[in-house]
Amino acid sequence: MLKCVVCGDTTTAGRHYKTIVCLGCKSFFRRAIVKKRQYFCEKGGCCNVSERSGRQSCRACRLKKCLEMGMTKDVLHPKRDTIGARYAKQHNSPIHDHVPDQEDEASTSNLHSPIISNQEQDLLNAIAKFVNDDCRIRNRKYDTFNSHTEAVKLAQTVLSEDSTINGQGLKIYYLKDLRLVQKYDMSMVTSGELYSMIEWAQGLDDFKQLPLNVRMILLKRFAIYHIVLETGYYTAKNSELNDIWMITNGACMPRFVEMLPVESQKIISPDRKWRQEKLWNQMTNRQIDEVALPMRRLKLRPEELVTLKLIMFFQFNSEHDSISLSNGTELLSKILSQEASNIIANSRNKAIQALIAFYKSIDLENYAERFGNVILSISGIVSAASALLEAYQVMRLFVCKFDSLTEQLLFDGDGVS
């Protein structure tokens, strides 16, 4: 049974515009492109349109997902698809003119659709679920961060202009342009990212089959990579600037403070400027050069992001992932049972197979090369994670306090080797 990769509908799904979508999403995409409609999302461009009942909630995100899923405007024929252009040339009846064309197009596309095996369909359904769950959790996380920022703004209307929260001035939260990361931003965003990571992991059926001690080790070892992946993806999607790294509440760390808007620079203390240029510069450069910019150049798809997350999460025997337990004497690979080892290996392989099946389903040319480029990005992610973890250690000692969850997952003896 075919399933629409945009909204999940199975009743009318078929191959249209080089991917598998239902007639509703096909018609929506055609209208949006042919009529050159411009849509705007009020929630930052990550609404959940994966269910048929919710696909009408945000047209901007629906169109965005159509494009991300591989629907292409290159196969559209504006003269044929615009009904008005055919009235004068063919028939006076819009019903007579429009319906046969739609049926002919649907039947033609289905005629050339490749036969998808049950195994391939299972893989496509799996990666669709991975993406939907990942986006849903990310959406809720962004909502939480936005609510916090609005709460801080509200506090300024109640308190005096020079008041602080946790020792930080409130003026910076009112900047319309880029604002520099504050110490409370780092502790709050880090905690939020780790809670989201746990929620994401608990939604993985294979993860729940593993023993508790193995699950804890996987979470600890993946925590820093999760933060790097999420902030890198956020930066790649939300900024066209090549010299800033953004954390997922919208604050940023620039290569040079001087590149920030003048309004932002005016309220940066000399001490904060010194820390950015002396303590965080190397870490910032790595997040930008080795994660955010490669993701932007690749135009990383949601399916590729979630595959990277799964590959790096279910990993236990590569050189950079030989992470010791908290007692420093055993490695994860030494405590794995054969069953747990098989679950981890199979989960990783399934993620790779699902991404390949997705590439084939959208007729992506040179998908092997594309997959290779995605996998090659892992080395940059590991390098950036090492620099970020070092920065976290400095922050923990001299800059800000982190909650107990962050202490347990990032600083409990496990890290990037």
PEGIJO-V406944 format. One record per residue. N is the residue number from 1. RES is the residue in one letter. PSI is psi in degrees with one decimal (none if undefined). OMEGA is omega in degrees with one decimal (NA if undefined). NEAR is the number of other ideal C-beta (glycine too) atoms within 10 Angstrom. Layout:
n:N res:RES psi:PSI omega:OMEGA near:NEAR
n:N res:RES psi:PSI omega:OMEGA near:NEAR
This chain:
n:1 res:M psi:125.6 omega:178.9 near:9
n:2 res:L psi:148.1 omega:-177.5 near:20
n:3 res:K psi:131.4 omega:179.1 near:18
n:4 res:C psi:125.8 omega:-177.6 near:26
n:5 res:V psi:-9.1 omega:179.0 near:28
n:6 res:V psi:-55.5 omega:-174.3 near:29
n:7 res:C psi:-6.0 omega:177.2 near:23
n:8 res:G psi:2.0 omega:-179.5 near:20
n:9 res:D psi:138.8 omega:-179.9 near:18
n:10 res:T psi:-6.0 omega:-172.6 near:12
n:11 res:T psi:-34.8 omega:-176.4 near:11
n:12 res:T psi:20.2 omega:-175.4 near:15
n:13 res:A psi:139.1 omega:176.0 near:22
n:14 res:G psi:-179.7 omega:-178.5 near:16
n:15 res:R psi:115.3 omega:179.0 near:22
n:16 res:H psi:134.8 omega:177.3 near:25
n:17 res:Y psi:42.8 omega:173.0 near:23
n:18 res:K psi:19.0 omega:172.7 near:17
n:19 res:T psi:176.5 omega:-176.4 near:22
n:20 res:I psi:111.2 omega:179.7 near:24
n:21 res:V psi:162.8 omega:176.4 near:28
n:22 res:C psi:169.0 omega:-179.6 near:24
n:23 res:L psi:-32.5 omega:178.9 near:16
n:24 res:G psi:-47.6 omega:-179.9 near:19
n:25 res:C psi:-33.6 omega:176.2 near:29
n:26 res:K psi:-48.2 omega:-178.9 near:25
n:27 res:S psi:-41.1 omega:178.1 near:14
n:28 res:F psi:-46.3 omega:-178.6 near:21
n:29 res:F psi:-43.5 omega:-178.8 near:25
n:30 res:R psi:-45.4 omega:179.9 near:21
n:31 res:R psi:-43.3 omega:-176.8 near:13
n:32 res:A psi:-40.9 omega:-177.1 near:19
n:33 res:I psi:-49.0 omega:-175.9 near:19
n:34 res:V psi:-40.4 omega:-178.4 near:18
n:35 res:K psi:3.6 omega:175.8 near:10
n:36 res:K psi:48.3 omega:-178.3 near:7
n:37 res:R psi:143.0 omega:178.6 near:12
n:38 res:Q psi:122.7 omega:-179.4 near:8
n:39 res:Y psi:153.9 omega:-179.5 near:12
n:40 res:F psi:133.5 omega:178.7 near:8
n:41 res:C psi:132.9 omega:-179.7 near:15
n:42 res:E psi:-3.3 omega:-176.6 near:8
n:43 res:K psi:25.6 omega:174.1 near:15
n:44 res:G psi:9.4 omega:173.5 near:17
n:45 res:G psi:25.3 omega:179.1 near:14
n:46 res:C psi:42.4 omega:177.6 near:23
n:47 res:C psi:153.5 omega:179.2 near:22
n:48 res:N psi:105.7 omega:178.0 near:19
n:49 res:V psi:21.0 omega:-172.9 near:25
n:50 res:S psi:-21.1 omega:177.8 near:22
n:51 res:E psi:148.1 omega:-177.5 near:13
n:52 res:R psi:-36.7 omega:-178.4 near:17
n:53 res:S psi:-20.8 omega:-176.6 near:8
n:54 res:G psi:2.1 omega:-174.8 near:15
n:55 res:R psi:-20.1 omega:178.9 near:24
n:56 res:Q psi:-4.7 omega:-174.1 near:12
n:57 res:S psi:-32.9 omega:-179.3 near:13
n:58 res:C psi:109.4 omega:-178.3 near:21
n:59 res:R psi:-32.4 omega:179.8 near:18
n:60 res:A psi:-46.2 omega:-179.0 near:18
n:61 res:C psi:-30.9 omega:177.1 near:24
n:62 res:R psi:-44.6 omega:178.0 near:24
n:63 res:L psi:-39.7 omega:178.1 near:23
n:64 res:K psi:-42.6 omega:-179.8 near:17
n:65 res:K psi:-36.0 omega:176.0 near:25
n:66 res:C psi:-45.7 omega:-179.2 near:25
n:67 res:L psi:-40.1 omega:-179.6 near:15
n:68 res:E psi:-31.2 omega:179.7 near:17
n:69 res:M psi:-1.7 omega:174.4 near:25
n:70 res:G psi:1.2 omega:175.9 near:20
n:71 res:M psi:134.7 omega:-174.2 near:25
n:72 res:T psi:137.9 omega:180.0 near:15
n:73 res:K psi:-6.3 omega:-178.7 near:14
n:74 res:D psi:-26.7 omega:-177.4 near:6
n:75 res:V psi:-0.9 omega:177.7 near:11
n:76 res:L psi:146.5 omega:177.0 near:15
n:77 res:H psi:94.8 omega:-173.4 near:11
n:78 res:P psi:-41.4 omega:-177.7 near:13
n:79 res:K psi:-35.6 omega:179.7 near:9
n:80 res:R psi:-36.1 omega:-174.1 near:13
n:81 res:D psi:-15.3 omega:176.3 near:19
n:82 res:T psi:112.9 omega:-172.1 near:15
n:83 res:I psi:-41.1 omega:-175.5 near:12
n:84 res:G psi:-31.6 omega:-177.9 near:8
n:85 res:A psi:-18.5 omega:-177.1 near:13
n:86 res:R psi:-16.6 omega:-177.2 near:16
n:87 res:Y psi:-49.5 omega:-173.7 near:13
n:88 res:A psi:-28.1 omega:-173.3 near:8
n:89 res:K psi:-29.3 omega:-170.0 near:8
n:90 res:Q psi:-72.3 omega:-171.2 near:11
n:91 res:H psi:160.6 omega:174.9 near:13
n:92 res:N psi:-22.1 omega:-176.4 near:8
n:93 res:S psi:119.9 omega:178.3 near:10
n:94 res:P psi:-30.8 omega:-179.7 near:12
n:95 res:I psi:-46.8 omega:-179.6 near:8
n:96 res:H psi:-36.0 omega:-175.5 near:10
n:97 res:D psi:-39.5 omega:-168.5 near:16
n:98 res:H psi:-43.2 omega:-171.3 near:14
n:99 res:V psi:-48.3 omega:-180.0 near:11
n:100 res:P psi:-37.0 omega:-179.6 near:11
n:101 res:D psi:-43.8 omega:-179.4 near:15
n:102 res:Q psi:-41.2 omega:-179.7 near:14
n:103 res:E psi:-40.9 omega:179.6 near:10
n:104 res:D psi:-42.1 omega:-179.2 near:11
n:105 res:E psi:-42.6 omega:-179.4 near:18
n:106 res:A psi:-45.0 omega:-177.8 near:16
n:107 res:S psi:-36.5 omega:179.0 near:10
n:108 res:T psi:-44.3 omega:-179.0 near:12
n:109 res:S psi:-37.2 omega:178.1 near:16
n:110 res:N psi:-32.0 omega:-179.8 near:12
n:111 res:L psi:-35.5 omega:-177.7 near:8
n:112 res:H psi:4.7 omega:-179.9 near:7
n:113 res:S psi:135.4 omega:176.7 near:14
n:114 res:P psi:151.5 omega:177.7 near:10
n:115 res:I psi:124.6 omega:-178.3 near:5
n:116 res:I psi:124.9 omega:179.7 near:19
n:117 res:S psi:164.7 omega:178.2 near:10
n:118 res:N psi:-38.1 omega:179.7 near:8
n:119 res:Q psi:-43.0 omega:178.7 near:10
n:120 res:E psi:-38.8 omega:178.9 near:18
n:121 res:Q psi:-38.2 omega:176.5 near:16
n:122 res:D psi:-40.0 omega:178.8 near:14
n:123 res:L psi:-40.4 omega:177.7 near:23
n:124 res:L psi:-40.3 omega:177.1 near:21
n:125 res:N psi:-37.7 omega:-179.0 near:17
n:126 res:A psi:-46.9 omega:-177.7 near:17
n:127 res:I psi:-30.4 omega:175.2 near:25
n:128 res:A psi:-40.1 omega:178.0 near:20
n:129 res:K psi:-43.1 omega:177.9 near:16
n:130 res:F psi:-46.9 omega:-177.7 near:24
n:131 res:V psi:-44.2 omega:-178.9 near:24
n:132 res:N psi:-45.4 omega:179.5 near:17
n:133 res:D psi:-42.4 omega:-179.0 near:17
n:134 res:D psi:-45.0 omega:-179.3 near:20
n:135 res:C psi:-37.4 omega:179.4 near:20
n:136 res:R psi:-45.7 omega:179.8 near:18
n:137 res:I psi:-40.3 omega:179.3 near:17
n:138 res:R psi:-39.9 omega:177.5 near:21
n:139 res:N psi:-48.6 omega:-178.2 near:16
n:140 res:R psi:-36.8 omega:178.0 near:15
n:141 res:K psi:-45.9 omega:178.5 near:22
n:142 res:Y psi:-40.1 omega:178.5 near:20
n:143 res:D psi:-40.4 omega:179.2 near:13
n:144 res:T psi:-45.4 omega:179.9 near:14
n:145 res:F psi:-40.9 omega:178.5 near:21
n:146 res:N psi:-39.1 omega:178.7 near:14
n:147 res:S psi:-38.9 omega:178.8 near:10
n:148 res:H psi:-44.4 omega:179.4 near:17
n:149 res:T psi:-41.7 omega:178.2 near:17
n:150 res:E psi:-35.7 omega:178.7 near:11
n:151 res:A psi:-39.4 omega:178.0 near:11
n:152 res:V psi:-40.1 omega:177.0 near:16
n:153 res:K psi:-41.0 omega:178.6 near:12
n:154 res:L psi:-37.0 omega:179.8 near:11
n:155 res:A psi:-33.7 omega:-179.4 near:14
n:156 res:Q psi:-29.4 omega:178.7 near:17
n:157 res:T psi:-21.7 omega:-179.0 near:8
n:158 res:V psi:-41.7 omega:-178.1 near:7
n:159 res:L psi:174.1 omega:178.4 near:12
n:160 res:S psi:163.7 omega:-173.4 near:8
n:161 res:E psi:-33.1 omega:-176.1 near:9
n:162 res:D psi:14.2 omega:-179.5 near:9
n:163 res:S psi:162.4 omega:-179.5 near:13
n:164 res:T psi:158.8 omega:169.9 near:12
n:165 res:I psi:122.3 omega:-175.5 near:15
n:166 res:N psi:38.0 omega:176.0 near:11
n:167 res:G psi:7.4 omega:-177.2 near:9
n:168 res:Q psi:138.3 omega:176.2 near:17
n:169 res:G psi:150.9 omega:-176.6 near:15
n:170 res:L psi:-15.6 omega:-175.6 near:19
n:171 res:K psi:-35.0 omega:-173.2 near:15
n:172 res:I psi:-25.6 omega:-178.2 near:19
n:173 res:Y psi:-9.0 omega:179.7 near:21
n:174 res:Y psi:0.9 omega:179.8 near:13
n:175 res:L psi:135.1 omega:179.4 near:17
n:176 res:K psi:-26.5 omega:-178.8 near:8
n:177 res:D psi:-159.7 omega:-178.2 near:10
n:178 res:L psi:137.3 omega:175.9 near:19
n:179 res:R psi:144.2 omega:-177.1 near:23
n:180 res:L psi:143.1 omega:177.4 near:23
n:181 res:V psi:132.1 omega:174.1 near:22
n:182 res:Q psi:164.4 omega:-175.0 near:20
n:183 res:K psi:-35.1 omega:179.1 near:16
n:184 res:Y psi:-29.7 omega:174.9 near:18
n:185 res:D psi:-46.3 omega:-176.4 near:25
n:186 res:M psi:-44.8 omega:-178.6 near:22
n:187 res:S psi:-40.7 omega:-178.7 near:19
n:188 res:M psi:-46.4 omega:-178.9 near:22
n:189 res:V psi:-40.8 omega:179.0 near:22
n:190 res:T psi:-46.1 omega:178.0 near:25
n:191 res:S psi:-45.4 omega:179.3 near:16
n:192 res:G psi:-39.7 omega:178.4 near:20
n:193 res:E psi:-40.3 omega:-177.9 near:21
n:194 res:L psi:-37.7 omega:174.3 near:22
n:195 res:Y psi:-39.9 omega:177.9 near:16
n:196 res:S psi:-38.7 omega:177.8 near:20
n:197 res:M psi:-43.2 omega:179.6 near:23
n:198 res:I psi:-43.5 omega:177.9 near:16
n:199 res:E psi:-42.1 omega:178.9 near:14
n:200 res:W psi:-45.9 omega:-178.4 near:23
n:201 res:A psi:-39.2 omega:-179.2 near:17
n:202 res:Q psi:-15.8 omega:175.8 near:11
n:203 res:G psi:-3.4 omega:179.4 near:15
n:204 res:L psi:118.5 omega:-176.9 near:16
n:205 res:D psi:-41.0 omega:-178.6 near:10
n:206 res:D psi:-37.2 omega:179.5 near:16
n:207 res:F psi:-40.3 omega:-177.5 near:20
n:208 res:K psi:-16.7 omega:179.1 near:10
n:209 res:Q psi:-11.4 omega:-176.5 near:13
n:210 res:L psi:153.5 omega:175.4 near:21
n:211 res:P psi:154.6 omega:-175.5 near:13
n:212 res:L psi:-42.6 omega:-177.6 near:7
n:213 res:N psi:-35.2 omega:177.6 near:13
n:214 res:V psi:-40.0 omega:178.5 near:20
n:215 res:R psi:-43.0 omega:-179.9 near:17
n:216 res:M psi:-40.2 omega:-179.6 near:17
n:217 res:I psi:-42.4 omega:177.9 near:23
n:218 res:L psi:-42.1 omega:179.6 near:20
n:219 res:L psi:-44.7 omega:-178.9 near:20
n:220 res:K psi:-40.7 omega:-176.8 near:21
n:221 res:R psi:-26.1 omega:-178.7 near:23
n:222 res:F psi:-16.4 omega:-170.7 near:23
n:223 res:A psi:-49.2 omega:-176.5 near:26
n:224 res:I psi:-34.4 omega:177.9 near:24
n:225 res:Y psi:-37.3 omega:178.0 near:24
n:226 res:H psi:-45.3 omega:-179.3 near:22
n:227 res:I psi:-43.1 omega:179.4 near:24
n:228 res:V psi:-44.8 omega:-179.5 near:28
n:229 res:L psi:-45.2 omega:-176.8 near:26
n:230 res:E psi:-43.8 omega:180.0 near:22
n:231 res:T psi:-36.4 omega:177.3 near:23
n:232 res:G psi:-43.0 omega:179.3 near:28
n:233 res:Y psi:-41.1 omega:178.8 near:22
n:234 res:Y psi:-43.8 omega:179.2 near:22
n:235 res:T psi:-44.8 omega:-178.4 near:24
n:236 res:A psi:-34.5 omega:-175.6 near:21
n:237 res:K psi:-28.0 omega:-168.5 near:17
n:238 res:N psi:2.1 omega:178.9 near:15
n:239 res:S psi:140.1 omega:175.7 near:17
n:240 res:E psi:-0.2 omega:-179.7 near:6
n:241 res:L psi:141.5 omega:-177.5 near:16
n:242 res:N psi:3.1 omega:-173.3 near:11
n:243 res:D psi:23.1 omega:175.3 near:15
n:244 res:I psi:149.5 omega:172.0 near:20
n:245 res:W psi:127.3 omega:-177.5 near:28
n:246 res:M psi:135.9 omega:168.4 near:24
n:247 res:I psi:169.4 omega:-163.0 near:23
n:248 res:T psi:12.9 omega:169.0 near:22
n:249 res:N psi:8.8 omega:175.9 near:20
n:250 res:G psi:-10.8 omega:176.2 near:21
n:251 res:A psi:162.7 omega:-174.0 near:23
n:252 res:C psi:161.5 omega:168.5 near:22
n:253 res:M psi:119.6 omega:-179.0 near:25
n:254 res:P psi:161.6 omega:171.8 near:23
n:255 res:R psi:-42.3 omega:-179.7 near:18
n:256 res:F psi:132.9 omega:-178.9 near:12
n:257 res:V psi:-31.3 omega:-176.5 near:17
n:258 res:E psi:-17.1 omega:-178.7 near:10
n:259 res:M psi:-8.4 omega:177.2 near:13
n:260 res:L psi:156.6 omega:175.4 near:21
n:261 res:P psi:149.6 omega:-177.8 near:12
n:262 res:V psi:-39.3 omega:-179.9 near:8
n:263 res:E psi:-37.5 omega:178.6 near:15
n:264 res:S psi:-41.8 omega:-177.2 near:19
n:265 res:Q psi:-32.7 omega:-175.9 near:13
n:266 res:K psi:-30.4 omega:-175.5 near:10
n:267 res:I psi:15.7 omega:174.9 near:14
n:268 res:I psi:124.8 omega:-179.1 near:16
n:269 res:S psi:154.6 omega:177.2 near:10
n:270 res:P psi:-36.3 omega:179.4 near:7
n:271 res:D psi:-42.8 omega:179.9 near:8
n:272 res:R psi:-38.0 omega:177.8 near:18
n:273 res:K psi:-41.4 omega:178.9 near:15
n:274 res:W psi:-43.7 omega:179.9 near:11
n:275 res:R psi:-41.8 omega:-178.8 near:18
n:276 res:Q psi:-41.5 omega:-174.9 near:20
n:277 res:E psi:-27.8 omega:-175.5 near:15
n:278 res:K psi:-38.4 omega:-175.4 near:9
n:279 res:L psi:-40.0 omega:-170.4 near:16
n:280 res:W psi:0.9 omega:-173.0 near:21
n:281 res:N psi:-47.1 omega:-179.1 near:16
n:282 res:Q psi:-44.0 omega:178.5 near:12
n:283 res:M psi:-44.9 omega:180.0 near:20
n:284 res:T psi:-44.6 omega:-179.6 near:25
n:285 res:N psi:-39.6 omega:-179.4 near:16
n:286 res:R psi:-39.6 omega:178.3 near:22
n:287 res:Q psi:-38.1 omega:-178.5 near:30
n:288 res:I psi:-55.0 omega:-169.8 near:24
n:289 res:D psi:-30.9 omega:-172.7 near:17
n:290 res:E psi:-8.7 omega:179.9 near:21
n:291 res:V psi:-63.0 omega:-172.0 near:25
n:292 res:A psi:-49.2 omega:-178.3 near:27
n:293 res:L psi:-43.3 omega:174.9 near:17
n:294 res:P psi:-39.1 omega:176.9 near:19
n:295 res:M psi:-40.0 omega:-179.3 near:24
n:296 res:R psi:-40.8 omega:179.1 near:18
n:297 res:R psi:-38.9 omega:178.6 near:11
n:298 res:L psi:-18.0 omega:-169.7 near:15
n:299 res:K psi:56.9 omega:-172.0 near:10
n:300 res:L psi:127.9 omega:179.8 near:21
n:301 res:R psi:157.3 omega:176.5 near:21
n:302 res:P psi:-35.9 omega:178.7 near:19
n:303 res:E psi:-35.5 omega:-180.0 near:26
n:304 res:E psi:-37.9 omega:176.9 near:24
n:305 res:L psi:-47.8 omega:-177.3 near:23
n:306 res:V psi:-30.6 omega:175.9 near:23
n:307 res:T psi:-42.5 omega:175.4 near:25
n:308 res:L psi:-43.1 omega:179.8 near:23
n:309 res:K psi:-43.6 omega:-178.7 near:22
n:310 res:L psi:-41.0 omega:179.5 near:24
n:311 res:I psi:-43.7 omega:-177.6 near:18
n:312 res:M psi:-24.2 omega:177.6 near:22
n:313 res:F psi:-48.9 omega:-179.8 near:24
n:314 res:F psi:69.5 omega:-177.1 near:22
n:315 res:Q psi:135.8 omega:-177.4 near:21
n:316 res:F psi:-2.1 omega:-174.1 near:21
n:317 res:N psi:11.8 omega:176.7 near:13
n:318 res:S psi:165.5 omega:-174.3 near:10
n:319 res:E psi:-45.6 omega:-175.6 near:7
n:320 res:H psi:-5.1 omega:-178.4 near:16
n:321 res:D psi:15.1 omega:175.5 near:18
n:322 res:S psi:80.2 omega:-174.4 near:13
n:323 res:I psi:128.6 omega:-179.6 near:20
n:324 res:S psi:155.6 omega:170.6 near:16
n:325 res:L psi:171.5 omega:-175.2 near:18
n:326 res:S psi:-26.2 omega:179.3 near:13
n:327 res:N psi:-5.0 omega:172.5 near:7
n:328 res:G psi:10.9 omega:-175.1 near:8
n:329 res:T psi:-23.5 omega:-177.8 near:8
n:330 res:E psi:154.7 omega:174.1 near:12
n:331 res:L psi:155.5 omega:-179.9 near:15
n:332 res:L psi:-41.2 omega:-177.1 near:24
n:333 res:S psi:-21.5 omega:-178.5 near:13
n:334 res:K psi:-18.9 omega:-177.8 near:8
n:335 res:I psi:-2.1 omega:-179.4 near:14
n:336 res:L psi:131.9 omega:169.2 near:20
n:337 res:S psi:165.0 omega:178.5 near:11
n:338 res:Q psi:-38.0 omega:-179.6 near:7
n:339 res:E psi:-46.5 omega:179.8 near:11
n:340 res:A psi:-38.7 omega:178.3 near:18
n:341 res:S psi:-40.4 omega:178.6 near:15
n:342 res:N psi:-39.9 omega:179.4 near:11
n:343 res:I psi:-44.9 omega:-178.9 near:19
n:344 res:I psi:-46.5 omega:-179.5 near:23
n:345 res:A psi:-43.0 omega:-179.5 near:14
n:346 res:N psi:-36.5 omega:179.1 near:12
n:347 res:S psi:-42.7 omega:178.6 near:20
n:348 res:R psi:-45.1 omega:-179.6 near:19
n:349 res:N psi:-37.7 omega:179.1 near:12
n:350 res:K psi:-38.8 omega:178.5 near:18
n:351 res:A psi:-42.4 omega:179.3 near:24
n:352 res:I psi:-45.7 omega:179.9 near:15
n:353 res:Q psi:-37.4 omega:-179.8 near:17
n:354 res:A psi:-39.7 omega:178.4 near:25
n:355 res:L psi:-41.6 omega:177.6 near:26
n:356 res:I psi:-42.4 omega:178.0 near:18
n:357 res:A psi:-38.2 omega:177.7 near:21
n:358 res:F psi:-44.7 omega:177.8 near:26
n:359 res:Y psi:-45.5 omega:-178.9 near:20
n:360 res:K psi:-36.0 omega:-176.7 near:15
n:361 res:S psi:-24.1 omega:179.3 near:24
n:362 res:I psi:11.4 omega:178.4 near:19
n:363 res:D psi:43.3 omega:-179.6 near:13
n:364 res:L psi:124.6 omega:178.4 near:18
n:365 res:E psi:145.6 omega:178.3 near:7
n:366 res:N psi:43.1 omega:-176.5 near:10
n:367 res:Y psi:-26.4 omega:178.1 near:15
n:368 res:A psi:-40.9 omega:177.1 near:10
n:369 res:E psi:-41.7 omega:178.0 near:10
n:370 res:R psi:-46.3 omega:179.5 near:16
n:371 res:F psi:-41.1 omega:178.5 near:17
n:372 res:G psi:-41.2 omega:178.8 near:10
n:373 res:N psi:-37.4 omega:177.5 near:15
n:374 res:V psi:-45.4 omega:-178.8 near:21
n:375 res:I psi:-37.5 omega:179.9 near:15
n:376 res:L psi:-22.8 omega:179.9 near:11
n:377 res:S psi:-15.0 omega:-178.4 near:20
n:378 res:I psi:-38.5 omega:-178.6 near:16
n:379 res:S psi:-39.0 omega:176.7 near:11
n:380 res:G psi:-37.4 omega:178.2 near:20
n:381 res:I psi:-41.6 omega:179.3 near:23
n:382 res:V psi:-43.3 omega:178.6 near:20
n:383 res:S psi:-44.1 omega:179.1 near:18
n:384 res:A psi:-36.3 omega:179.5 near:29
n:385 res:A psi:-39.0 omega:178.5 near:26
n:386 res:S psi:-44.5 omega:179.3 near:18
n:387 res:A psi:-39.3 omega:-179.2 near:19
n:388 res:L psi:-39.1 omega:179.8 near:24
n:389 res:L psi:-38.4 omega:175.6 near:20
n:390 res:E psi:-41.6 omega:178.5 near:15
n:391 res:A psi:-39.1 omega:177.6 near:20
n:392 res:Y psi:-38.4 omega:179.4 near:22
n:393 res:Q psi:-39.7 omega:177.4 near:13
n:394 res:V psi:-44.3 omega:178.2 near:13
n:395 res:M psi:-42.7 omega:-177.3 near:19
n:396 res:R psi:-38.2 omega:-176.3 near:17
n:397 res:L psi:-36.4 omega:-168.2 near:8
n:398 res:F psi:-15.1 omega:-169.2 near:9
n:399 res:V psi:-54.9 omega:-172.9 near:16
n:400 res:C psi:162.6 omega:177.3 near:19
n:401 res:K psi:145.1 omega:176.4 near:12
n:402 res:F psi:154.9 omega:-178.0 near:20
n:403 res:D psi:174.6 omega:-174.0 near:13
n:404 res:S psi:-34.6 omega:179.3 near:8
n:405 res:L psi:-44.7 omega:178.2 near:14
n:406 res:T psi:-42.5 omega:178.1 near:21
n:407 res:E psi:-41.3 omega:-176.8 near:12
n:408 res:Q psi:-41.6 omega:-173.5 near:17
n:409 res:L psi:-33.3 omega:-176.7 near:23
n:410 res:L psi:-30.6 omega:-169.2 near:21
n:411 res:F psi:11.0 omega:-175.4 near:16
n:412 res:D psi:46.8 omega:174.6 near:14
n:413 res:G psi:-10.5 omega:179.8 near:11
n:414 res:D psi:146.6 omega:179.1 near:23
n:415 res:G psi:-157.0 omega:179.4 near:19
n:416 res:V psi:123.1 omega:-178.0 near:19
n:417 res:S psi:none omega:NA near:12
